[in-house]
Amino acid sequence: MIITPMLSGNQTLIWVLFATFTMLHLFANYRAVSVVCMETLNQARFRLVVQDFLTHGQVPGVKAINKREPVFLGIRPDRVSIELGCRLSKVVFSVGDLEHSQSHDTEPARHLMRLVLSDGLTHGKIYVALSPSATTRDVLLCSLQAEMLVWLLTQPAPLDNVEIHGKLGQLSSMLWEGFRRRPLSAEECSHTVKHAEMCARFYLPLLVSGLEHVGWVTNRVQFNIDEWRSVWDFSGLDTEKDV
């Protein structure tokens, strides 16, 4: 009521006050969201955790990651993107593709992954199909596998110290040695995905243990997973191949 007479008929002042209060409102919301400390993992927080884990061998705490998580823009688009929970047709096109996707692990596969590189090692996409029986642990496994590939493929050079990075260093060497000869074929990409799964299975217990130790919740995640769930069956593939 007090400022109404001042604003009456003064369009310039109205727009100045509108812009000022809008900016103050947005800044207040930004500050409110910035101070929220989430203990559950979304894709942005998980990516930051994995990058630190692979680079330094340590799992960062909840507060440290929440401070670094982007508020407005979310995950910065990478040259190699991940589609989690895609249609099965994006991963396999034939029985042969399904056979190549088969893991040597004795447990039934709850996810299938396909790596597509469109420009050497610089651009590509990782497709991940999930089984209806996939648990949070399975989602963490395939997400770690995919994030490992993204991290390796976006490195400016192969990892120098193989002893420190272990299995990951071997995978990095395989990628760069193959790329120096020629662009990676679909079969080489499939072999890379299998090796990345072996690395992910090796590192996942260490990562989960570290996450729980510093206060992260690991029994549920908030990843941006598509609604597709696929059913596949590896039984009979060897018999059919022999025949």
Wavefront OBJ file of the C-alpha trace (Angstrom):
o trace
v 0.000 0.000 0.000
v 2.842 2.377 0.749
v 4.677 1.959 -2.567
v 1.549 1.633 -4.728
v 1.253 5.399 -5.361
v 4.950 5.486 -6.295
v 4.497 2.702 -8.849
v 1.304 3.986 -10.380
v 2.021 4.948 -13.958
v 5.801 4.481 -13.596
v 6.554 1.544 -15.905
v 10.311 1.912 -15.569
v 10.241 1.618 -11.786
v 7.856 -1.334 -11.982
v 10.205 -3.281 -14.241
v 13.268 -2.356 -12.168
v 11.615 -3.604 -8.970
v 10.317 -6.720 -10.733
v 13.790 -7.602 -12.014
v 15.376 -6.855 -8.630
v 12.950 -8.972 -6.602
v 13.083 -11.790 -9.178
v 16.875 -11.929 -8.949
v 16.709 -11.850 -5.152
v 14.180 -14.684 -5.227
v 16.334 -16.790 -7.544
v 19.456 -16.113 -5.489
v 17.629 -17.106 -2.279
v 16.461 -20.358 -3.904
v 19.973 -21.036 -5.181
v 21.433 -20.554 -1.711
v 18.723 -22.765 -0.197
v 19.401 -25.585 -2.669
v 23.170 -25.203 -2.323
v 23.150 -25.843 1.408
v 21.095 -29.042 1.078
v 23.312 -32.056 1.753
v 21.995 -35.230 0.126
v 23.367 -38.585 1.268
v 21.874 -40.501 -1.653
v 23.657 -40.762 -4.996
v 22.337 -39.328 -8.225
v 24.250 -39.487 -11.506
v 26.015 -36.152 -11.001
v 27.187 -37.011 -7.481
v 28.123 -40.565 -8.488
v 30.204 -39.280 -11.395
v 32.134 -36.942 -9.108
v 32.662 -39.763 -6.607
v 33.913 -42.175 -9.277
v 36.246 -39.590 -10.802
v 37.857 -38.923 -7.415
v 37.973 -42.647 -6.639
v 39.718 -43.469 -9.917
v 42.065 -40.480 -9.769
v 43.088 -40.475 -6.109
v 41.996 -43.893 -4.853
v 39.799 -42.337 -2.151
v 36.053 -41.877 -1.745
v 35.126 -38.229 -1.050
v 32.689 -37.365 1.716
v 29.060 -36.323 1.431
v 29.638 -32.613 2.113
v 32.558 -32.338 -0.300
v 30.599 -33.801 -3.217
v 27.427 -31.835 -2.471
v 29.434 -28.609 -2.592
v 30.816 -29.534 -6.002
v 27.555 -30.745 -7.510
v 26.250 -28.297 -10.130
v 22.855 -26.837 -9.200
v 21.495 -25.388 -12.436
v 23.223 -27.168 -15.318
v 23.403 -30.682 -13.871
v 25.920 -33.078 -15.396
v 28.144 -31.444 -17.976
v 27.595 -33.245 -21.285
v 30.553 -35.495 -21.975
v 31.909 -36.525 -25.325
v 30.933 -40.065 -24.293
v 27.396 -40.144 -22.863
v 25.534 -42.879 -20.982
v 21.993 -44.096 -21.611
v 20.968 -46.168 -18.604
v 17.921 -48.415 -18.924
v 17.638 -48.322 -22.720
v 15.809 -50.703 -25.050
v 17.501 -54.067 -25.651
v 17.535 -53.337 -29.394
v 20.108 -50.596 -28.771
v 22.505 -53.110 -27.225
v 22.096 -56.284 -29.293
v 20.978 -56.802 -32.895
v 21.354 -60.569 -33.238
v 22.002 -63.799 -31.361
v 25.697 -63.287 -32.090
v 25.628 -59.897 -30.385
v 23.862 -61.473 -27.418
v 26.535 -64.150 -27.236
v 29.319 -61.545 -27.304
v 27.557 -59.680 -24.490
v 27.528 -62.772 -22.300
v 29.630 -62.446 -19.174
v 31.896 -65.251 -18.007
v 30.523 -64.773 -14.496
v 28.511 -67.683 -13.104
v 25.669 -65.419 -11.973
v 22.978 -64.519 -14.517
v 23.634 -61.171 -16.191
v 21.306 -58.417 -15.004
v 22.622 -55.805 -17.403
v 23.998 -55.699 -20.926
v 26.206 -52.925 -22.245
v 27.288 -51.693 -25.651
v 29.959 -49.115 -26.439
v 29.695 -47.131 -29.667
v 32.533 -44.811 -30.693
v 31.725 -42.396 -33.496
v 35.010 -40.480 -33.777
v 37.970 -42.515 -32.582
v 38.138 -42.278 -28.790
v 36.720 -38.766 -28.633
v 32.961 -39.195 -29.081
v 30.560 -42.026 -28.428
v 27.734 -43.467 -26.419
v 27.309 -46.224 -23.859
v 24.007 -48.099 -23.926
v 22.961 -50.112 -20.861
v 19.978 -52.476 -20.880
v 18.679 -53.587 -17.484
v 16.931 -56.775 -16.455
v 13.673 -56.606 -14.426
v 15.560 -58.380 -11.632
v 18.316 -55.739 -11.504
v 18.914 -54.542 -7.944
v 20.467 -51.332 -6.658
v 23.779 -53.196 -6.454
v 23.464 -54.132 -10.134
v 22.714 -50.515 -11.054
v 25.805 -49.415 -9.133
v 27.861 -52.073 -10.924
v 26.854 -51.127 -14.457
v 27.041 -47.420 -13.620
v 30.577 -47.854 -12.286
v 31.470 -49.839 -15.411
v 30.082 -47.092 -17.660
v 31.695 -44.259 -15.676
v 35.046 -46.068 -15.850
v 34.774 -46.172 -19.636
v 33.784 -42.502 -19.809
v 36.687 -41.536 -17.558
v 39.209 -43.565 -19.560
v 37.945 -42.433 -22.952
v 38.065 -38.765 -21.967
v 41.628 -38.922 -20.650
v 44.124 -36.970 -22.797
v 46.570 -39.892 -22.710
v 46.773 -43.486 -21.409
v 47.397 -43.976 -17.717
v 51.153 -43.935 -17.130
v 51.450 -45.865 -13.884
v 49.818 -49.260 -14.468
v 50.978 -50.505 -11.074
v 48.928 -47.864 -9.235
v 45.787 -48.199 -11.346
v 46.103 -51.970 -11.718
v 43.403 -53.499 -13.907
v 42.249 -50.040 -14.952
v 45.701 -49.213 -16.270
v 45.690 -52.380 -18.361
v 42.323 -51.417 -19.834
v 43.630 -47.934 -20.624
v 46.651 -49.401 -22.400
v 44.431 -51.728 -24.426
v 42.248 -48.837 -25.567
v 45.082 -46.576 -26.635
v 47.192 -49.295 -28.247
v 44.196 -50.425 -30.299
v 43.341 -46.850 -31.291
v 46.908 -46.127 -32.427
v 46.612 -48.957 -34.948
v 43.137 -48.081 -36.237
v 39.687 -46.996 -35.008
v 38.217 -49.566 -32.641
v 35.923 -52.090 -34.293
v 32.608 -53.257 -32.851
v 34.292 -56.470 -31.669
v 37.071 -54.511 -29.936
v 34.473 -52.271 -28.282
v 32.675 -55.388 -27.048
v 35.938 -56.767 -25.651
v 36.589 -53.408 -23.966
v 33.150 -53.508 -22.332
v 33.823 -57.019 -20.986
v 37.181 -55.965 -19.556
v 35.552 -52.890 -18.005
v 32.983 -55.148 -16.334
v 35.775 -57.232 -14.817
v 37.347 -54.025 -13.489
v 34.007 -52.795 -12.136
v 33.358 -56.089 -10.335
v 36.805 -55.842 -8.788
v 36.494 -52.209 -7.664
v 32.800 -52.137 -6.680
v 33.218 -53.725 -3.199
v 36.010 -51.238 -2.433
v 33.899 -48.331 -3.667
v 30.751 -49.365 -1.787
v 32.717 -49.956 1.399
v 34.302 -46.519 1.060
v 30.925 -44.900 0.338
v 29.347 -46.391 3.442
v 32.372 -45.486 5.552
v 32.078 -41.766 4.759
v 28.292 -41.656 5.161
v 26.783 -42.312 1.722
v 23.566 -44.322 1.383
v 24.106 -47.286 -0.944
v 20.861 -49.267 -0.632
v 19.047 -46.859 -2.969
v 20.036 -44.462 -5.733
v 18.428 -41.599 -7.648
v 19.896 -42.212 -11.086
v 18.165 -41.015 -14.221
v 17.172 -44.505 -15.398
v 14.853 -44.968 -18.359
v 11.769 -47.140 -17.835
v 12.814 -49.927 -20.224
v 13.449 -53.395 -18.745
v 14.508 -56.302 -20.951
v 14.457 -60.076 -20.609
v 17.140 -62.220 -22.233
v 18.207 -65.838 -21.928
v 21.691 -67.194 -22.609
v 20.649 -70.835 -22.246
v 20.951 -72.805 -25.476
v 23.421 -70.444 -27.154
v 26.325 -72.908 -26.951
v 24.142 -75.805 -28.174
v 22.861 -73.763 -31.081
v 26.419 -72.748 -31.954
v 27.628 -76.371 -31.938
v 24.781 -77.484 -34.188
l 1 2 3 4 5 6 7 8 9 10 11 12 13 14 15 16 17 18 19 20 21 22 23 24 25 26 27 28 29 30 31 32 33 34 35 36 37 38 39 40 41 42 43 44 45 46 47 48 49 50 51 52 53 54 55 56 57 58 59 60 61 62 63 64 65 66 67 68 69 70 71 72 73 74 75 76 77 78 79 80 81 82 83 84 85 86 87 88 89 90 91 92 93 94 95 96 97 98 99 100 101 102 103 104 105 106 107 108 109 110 111 112 113 114 115 116 117 118 119 120 121 122 123 124 125 126 127 128 129 130 131 132 133 134 135 136 137 138 139 140 141 142 143 144 145 146 147 148 149 150 151 152 153 154 155 156 157 158 159 160 161 162 163 164 165 166 167 168 169 170 171 172 173 174 175 176 177 178 179 180 181 182 183 184 185 186 187 188 189 190 191 192 193 194 195 196 197 198 199 200 201 202 203 204 205 206 207 208 209 210 211 212 213 214 215 216 217 218 219 220 221 222 223 224 225 226 227 228 229 230 231 232 233 234 235 236 237 238 239 240 241 242 243
